[in-house]
Amino acid sequence: MTLQPSPQKPTLKLADVFNLLNTFFHSFISNWKTTLVITTITVLSSIGYFFWQKPAYEGVSTFILEEKSGSGSGLAGIASQFGIDISGISGGSGIFAGDNILDIIKSRQIIEKVLLSNVDNKSNKPGITLADLFLEMLQWKKKWQHTDPELATINFYGLTPQTTHTIPQDSVLYLMYDKIIKKYVSVERLNKKGSIIRVSTQSTNPVFSKLLTERLVQETRKLYIEIKTANLQANVNRLEGRSDSLLTILNARTFQTVNLQSLDANPAYRNASGQIEVSQRDKSVAAAIYAEVVKNLEMSKIALSQQTPVIQLLDTPKYPLQDHCFKLEVLLLIGLAVGLALGAFLSALSLR
């Protein structure tokens, strides 16, 4: 049995690389006219895109989400002194924990409520809403004039989430909501392990970008506080009502006792002292109950204050908003680079 010689593997010499580069360079130089035409077209296209593109004003707001644990907070504090982290076990599973807050900000309930808020929120009178401003910005009404005349006259002037909406209004609100979450609003954590959340809106209207970003955070904060403090707030309201009732009873017993006590009591009427004793006893009982209710009320108010606020704003959008459209010099560099790359590609093809 004879051994067959193994085939020789091709080797790449440095001289061959230099020869190939030299050939490519001469081909590129010889086709300079083609490269010049292509580069001119790409540069002119970039200039045209600069004048065609729409502005992109971005409103940015950042806030810290403070997730407070319940009964396990004390245990977590003690355990942390020994280097043990039990925060994930003792209360970190709230509906606002993790990335749930990101989905809540972009929920349909929050966005539609913000869209139905007045642009001029300082006035209580009905006015133009953010939904009307959004329709004007996208010019949907002009498109609907030829396809659906009924929708071309739709408006949300003075409409609120509590009022009854028509079917076309609900449909358009959903279209706006779908458009906003897909293209205009971005919600993200600045750090995957951190609690700082960034909300941004980018649109062609700086007023819309600023107001939508601000009010998304505001409505989320309201919902967060309402959910976190609902039980405590209901308990405070109940205790306040009971304390007011007891105070009324206590005042009535006090005036009754004063009326029964005479400055010049006649010893012949001993039954008056019995009525005074009963009145004083009722007063003492009412006072004891009132003191206990007030103590519980103050403790509930302290617990309520510890839960709010749970969202601390860091940055809010301020005018003038940053325009993120492409600058002319950047587009010129992109056009030049694309033109040269296409010219080099054509030169490489001519070597085959």
C-alpha positions as CSV (number, residue, x, y, z in Angstrom):
1,M,0.0,0.0,0.0
2,T,1.5,3.3,-1.1
3,L,0.8,6.5,0.7
4,Q,-0.6,9.3,-1.5
5,P,1.1,12.7,-1.0
6,S,-1.2,15.1,0.7
7,P,-2.3,18.1,-1.4
8,Q,-0.4,21.3,-0.8
9,K,-2.5,24.0,0.9
10,P,-2.4,27.4,-0.9
11,T,-0.3,30.0,0.9
12,L,-0.9,33.7,0.9
13,K,2.2,35.8,0.5
14,L,2.5,39.3,1.6
15,A,3.7,40.3,-1.9
16,D,0.5,39.0,-3.4
17,V,-1.5,41.1,-1.0
18,F,0.4,44.2,-2.0
19,N,0.0,43.4,-5.7
20,L,-3.8,43.0,-5.2
21,L,-4.1,46.3,-3.4
22,N,-2.0,48.0,-6.0
23,T,-4.2,46.6,-8.8
24,F,-7.4,47.7,-6.9
25,F,-6.0,51.2,-6.3
26,H,-5.2,51.6,-10.0
27,S,-8.6,50.4,-10.9
28,F,-10.2,52.8,-8.4
29,I,-8.2,55.7,-9.9
30,S,-9.1,54.8,-13.5
31,N,-12.8,54.8,-12.6
32,W,-12.7,58.1,-10.9
33,K,-15.3,59.6,-13.1
34,T,-17.8,56.9,-12.2
35,T,-16.9,57.3,-8.5
36,L,-17.3,61.1,-8.8
37,V,-20.8,60.8,-10.4
38,I,-21.9,58.3,-7.7
39,T,-20.5,60.4,-4.9
40,T,-22.2,63.6,-6.3
41,I,-25.5,61.8,-6.4
42,T,-25.3,60.5,-2.8
43,V,-24.2,63.9,-1.5
44,L,-27.0,65.6,-3.3
45,S,-29.4,63.0,-1.9
46,S,-28.2,63.7,1.6
47,I,-28.7,67.4,1.1
48,G,-32.2,66.7,-0.2
49,Y,-33.0,64.5,2.8
50,F,-31.8,67.3,5.1
51,F,-34.5,69.6,3.8
52,W,-37.1,66.9,3.5
53,Q,-36.8,65.5,7.1
54,K,-39.1,66.6,9.8
55,P,-37.9,67.9,13.2
56,A,-37.8,65.4,16.1
57,Y,-38.2,67.3,19.4
58,E,-37.6,65.0,22.4
59,G,-39.1,65.6,25.8
60,V,-37.3,63.5,28.5
61,S,-38.3,62.9,32.1
62,T,-36.5,60.7,34.6
63,F,-37.7,59.6,38.1
64,I,-36.7,57.2,40.9
65,L,-39.1,54.4,41.7
66,E,-39.1,53.8,45.5
67,E,-40.5,50.3,46.1
68,K,-41.2,50.1,49.9
69,S,-41.5,46.7,51.4
70,G,-44.1,45.9,54.0
71,S,-43.6,44.0,57.3
72,G,-40.4,42.5,56.1
73,S,-38.5,45.9,56.0
74,G,-37.3,45.7,59.6
75,L,-36.1,42.1,59.1
76,A,-34.4,43.1,55.9
77,G,-32.6,45.9,57.7
78,I,-31.3,43.6,60.4
79,A,-30.3,40.9,57.9
80,S,-28.4,43.5,55.9
81,Q,-26.1,44.2,58.8
82,F,-24.8,40.6,58.5
83,G,-24.4,40.9,54.7
84,I,-27.6,39.0,53.9
85,D,-30.0,40.3,51.3
86,I,-33.6,39.2,51.7
87,S,-35.3,42.1,50.0
88,G,-36.4,39.8,47.2
89,I,-38.2,37.6,49.7
90,S,-39.8,40.3,51.9
91,G,-42.0,42.5,49.7
92,G,-40.3,43.0,46.4
93,S,-43.2,41.5,44.4
94,G,-45.5,44.5,44.1
95,I,-47.3,45.3,40.9
96,F,-44.8,48.2,40.4
97,A,-41.8,46.0,41.1
98,G,-39.5,44.9,38.3
99,D,-40.4,46.0,34.8
100,N,-44.2,46.2,35.5
101,I,-43.8,49.9,35.8
102,L,-42.6,50.2,32.2
103,D,-45.8,48.5,30.9
104,I,-48.0,50.5,33.2
105,I,-46.7,53.8,31.8
106,K,-47.4,52.6,28.3
107,S,-50.8,51.2,29.2
108,R,-53.9,52.3,27.2
109,Q,-55.6,53.6,30.3
110,I,-52.7,56.0,31.2
111,I,-52.1,57.2,27.6
112,E,-55.7,57.8,26.7
113,K,-56.2,59.7,30.0
114,V,-53.3,61.9,29.1
115,L,-54.5,62.4,25.5
116,L,-57.9,63.6,26.8
117,S,-56.3,66.2,29.0
118,N,-56.4,69.9,28.0
119,V,-53.4,71.5,26.4
120,D,-53.9,74.4,28.7
121,N,-54.3,72.5,31.9
122,K,-54.4,75.6,34.1
123,S,-57.9,76.5,33.0
124,N,-60.8,74.4,34.1
125,K,-62.8,75.3,31.0
126,P,-63.1,72.8,28.2
127,G,-60.4,73.3,25.6
128,I,-58.2,71.6,22.9
129,T,-56.9,68.3,24.2
130,L,-53.6,66.6,23.4
131,A,-55.6,64.2,21.2
132,D,-56.7,67.1,19.0
133,L,-53.1,68.4,18.9
134,F,-51.9,64.9,17.9
135,L,-54.5,64.7,15.1
136,E,-53.4,68.1,13.8
137,M,-49.7,67.0,13.9
138,L,-50.3,63.8,11.9
139,Q,-52.8,65.5,9.6
140,W,-55.1,62.5,9.7
141,K,-58.2,64.6,9.2
142,K,-56.9,65.7,5.8
143,K,-56.4,62.1,4.8
144,W,-59.9,61.1,6.0
145,Q,-61.6,63.8,4.0
146,H,-61.4,61.6,0.9
147,T,-61.9,58.2,2.6
148,D,-64.2,58.9,5.6
149,P,-65.9,62.3,5.8
150,E,-67.4,61.4,9.2
151,L,-63.9,61.0,10.8
152,A,-62.7,64.1,9.1
153,T,-64.8,66.2,11.5
154,I,-64.0,64.3,14.7
155,N,-62.6,66.2,17.7
156,F,-62.0,65.7,21.4
157,Y,-62.8,69.2,22.5
158,G,-63.7,69.2,26.2
159,L,-63.9,65.4,26.3
160,T,-62.7,63.6,29.5
161,P,-62.2,59.9,30.4
162,Q,-65.4,60.0,32.5
163,T,-67.7,61.2,29.7
164,T,-69.4,58.9,27.2
165,H,-67.4,58.5,24.0
166,T,-68.8,57.6,20.6
167,I,-67.6,54.6,18.7
168,P,-65.6,56.7,16.2
169,Q,-63.9,58.5,19.1
170,D,-63.0,55.3,20.8
171,S,-61.6,53.9,17.5
172,V,-59.5,57.0,16.8
173,L,-58.2,57.0,20.4
174,Y,-57.1,53.4,20.0
175,L,-55.4,54.3,16.7
176,M,-53.5,57.1,18.4
177,Y,-52.6,54.9,21.4
178,D,-51.2,52.2,19.1
179,K,-49.3,54.8,17.1
180,I,-47.8,56.5,20.2
181,I,-46.5,53.3,21.9
182,K,-44.9,52.1,18.7
183,K,-43.3,55.2,17.4
184,Y,-43.3,58.2,19.8
185,V,-43.0,57.0,23.4
186,S,-40.0,55.2,24.9
187,V,-39.8,53.9,28.5
188,E,-36.6,52.3,29.8
189,R,-34.5,51.8,32.9
190,L,-31.2,53.6,32.8
191,N,-29.6,50.6,34.6
192,K,-31.1,47.1,34.6
193,K,-30.3,46.8,38.3
194,G,-31.3,50.3,39.2
195,S,-34.5,52.1,40.0
196,I,-34.1,55.2,37.7
197,I,-36.6,55.2,34.9
198,R,-36.4,57.3,31.7
199,V,-39.6,58.4,29.8
200,S,-39.2,60.2,26.5
201,T,-41.5,61.4,23.7
202,Q,-40.1,62.3,20.3
203,S,-42.4,64.2,17.8
204,T,-42.5,67.1,15.4
205,N,-44.4,69.3,17.9
206,P,-42.4,70.4,20.9
207,V,-45.5,71.2,22.9
208,F,-46.9,67.7,22.4
209,S,-43.5,66.0,23.3
210,K,-43.2,68.1,26.5
211,L,-46.8,67.7,27.8
212,L,-47.1,64.0,26.9
213,T,-43.9,63.1,28.8
214,E,-44.8,65.2,31.8
215,R,-48.3,63.9,32.1
216,L,-47.5,60.3,31.6
217,V,-45.2,60.5,34.6
218,Q,-47.8,62.4,36.6
219,E,-50.7,60.0,35.9
220,T,-48.4,57.0,36.7
221,R,-47.4,58.6,39.9
222,K,-51.1,59.2,40.9
223,L,-52.0,55.6,40.1
224,Y,-49.0,54.3,42.0
225,I,-49.9,56.4,45.1
226,E,-53.5,55.5,44.9
227,I,-52.7,51.7,44.8
228,K,-50.1,51.8,47.5
229,T,-52.1,53.9,49.9
230,A,-55.7,52.9,49.1
231,N,-56.2,50.8,52.3
232,L,-54.4,53.3,54.5
233,Q,-56.3,56.2,53.1
234,A,-59.6,54.4,53.6
235,N,-58.6,53.7,57.2
236,V,-57.7,57.3,57.8
237,N,-61.0,58.5,56.4
238,R,-62.9,56.0,58.6
239,L,-61.1,57.0,61.8
240,E,-61.6,60.7,61.0
241,G,-65.3,60.2,60.7
242,R,-65.4,58.3,63.9
243,S,-63.4,60.8,65.8
244,D,-65.7,63.6,64.6
245,S,-68.7,61.7,65.8
246,L,-67.1,61.0,69.2
247,L,-66.1,64.7,69.6
248,T,-69.7,65.7,69.0
249,I,-70.9,63.3,71.7
250,L,-68.1,64.4,74.1
251,N,-69.0,68.0,73.7
252,A,-72.7,67.2,74.3
253,R,-71.9,65.3,77.5
254,T,-69.7,68.2,78.7
255,F,-72.5,70.8,78.3
256,Q,-75.0,68.4,79.9
257,T,-72.7,68.0,83.0
258,V,-72.3,71.7,83.3
259,N,-76.0,72.3,83.1
260,L,-76.7,69.7,85.8
261,Q,-74.2,71.2,88.2
262,S,-75.7,74.0,90.2
263,L,-73.7,76.6,92.0
264,D,-76.2,76.6,94.9
265,A,-77.5,73.0,95.2
266,N,-80.5,72.4,97.5
267,P,-79.9,69.3,99.7
268,A,-83.5,68.4,99.4
269,Y,-83.0,67.4,95.8
270,R,-80.4,64.6,96.0
271,N,-81.5,63.0,92.7
272,A,-79.7,65.8,90.8
273,S,-76.3,64.4,92.0
274,G,-77.1,61.0,90.5
275,Q,-77.8,62.6,87.1
276,I,-74.5,64.5,87.4
277,E,-72.6,61.3,88.2
278,V,-74.2,59.4,85.2
279,S,-73.4,62.4,82.9
280,Q,-69.8,62.5,84.1
281,R,-69.4,58.7,83.7
282,D,-70.7,59.0,80.1
283,K,-68.3,61.9,79.5
284,S,-65.3,59.9,80.8
285,V,-66.2,56.9,78.6
286,A,-66.6,59.1,75.6
287,A,-63.3,60.8,76.3
288,A,-61.4,57.5,76.7
289,I,-62.8,56.2,73.4
290,Y,-62.1,59.5,71.7
291,A,-58.5,59.5,72.9
292,E,-58.0,55.9,71.6
293,V,-59.5,56.7,68.2
294,V,-57.3,59.9,67.9
295,K,-54.2,57.9,68.8
296,N,-55.1,55.3,66.1
297,L,-55.8,58.1,63.6
298,E,-52.4,59.7,64.2
299,M,-50.7,56.3,63.8
300,S,-52.5,55.7,60.5
301,K,-51.6,59.2,59.2
302,I,-47.9,58.5,60.0
303,A,-48.1,55.1,58.2
304,L,-49.8,56.9,55.3
305,S,-47.1,59.6,55.1
306,Q,-44.4,56.9,55.0
307,Q,-45.9,55.5,51.8
308,T,-46.1,58.8,49.9
309,P,-44.5,60.1,47.7
310,V,-43.0,56.9,46.2
311,I,-41.9,58.5,42.9
312,Q,-39.3,61.2,43.0
313,L,-38.8,63.2,39.9
314,L,-35.2,63.9,38.8
315,D,-35.6,65.7,35.4
316,T,-38.5,67.2,33.6
317,P,-38.6,68.4,30.0
318,K,-38.0,72.1,29.6
319,Y,-38.0,74.4,26.6
320,P,-36.2,74.5,24.2
321,L,-36.4,70.8,23.5
322,Q,-33.5,69.1,21.8
323,D,-34.1,68.5,18.1
324,H,-32.7,65.0,17.1
325,C,-33.0,65.4,13.4
326,F,-29.8,64.8,11.3
327,K,-27.5,67.7,11.0
328,L,-26.3,68.8,7.5
329,E,-22.6,68.1,8.2
330,V,-23.5,64.5,9.3
331,L,-25.6,63.9,6.3
332,L,-22.8,65.2,4.0
333,L,-20.3,62.8,5.6
334,I,-22.7,59.9,5.2
335,G,-23.3,60.8,1.5
336,L,-19.6,61.1,0.8
337,A,-18.8,57.8,2.6
338,V,-21.6,55.9,0.7
339,G,-20.5,57.3,-2.6
340,L,-16.9,56.3,-2.1
341,A,-17.9,52.9,-0.9
342,L,-20.1,52.3,-4.0
343,G,-17.2,53.5,-6.2
344,A,-14.8,51.1,-4.5
345,F,-17.3,48.3,-4.9
346,L,-17.7,48.9,-8.6
347,S,-13.9,49.0,-9.0
348,A,-13.6,45.7,-7.2
349,L,-16.1,44.1,-9.5
350,S,-14.2,45.3,-12.6
351,L,-11.2,43.2,-11.4
352,R,-13.0,39.9,-11.8
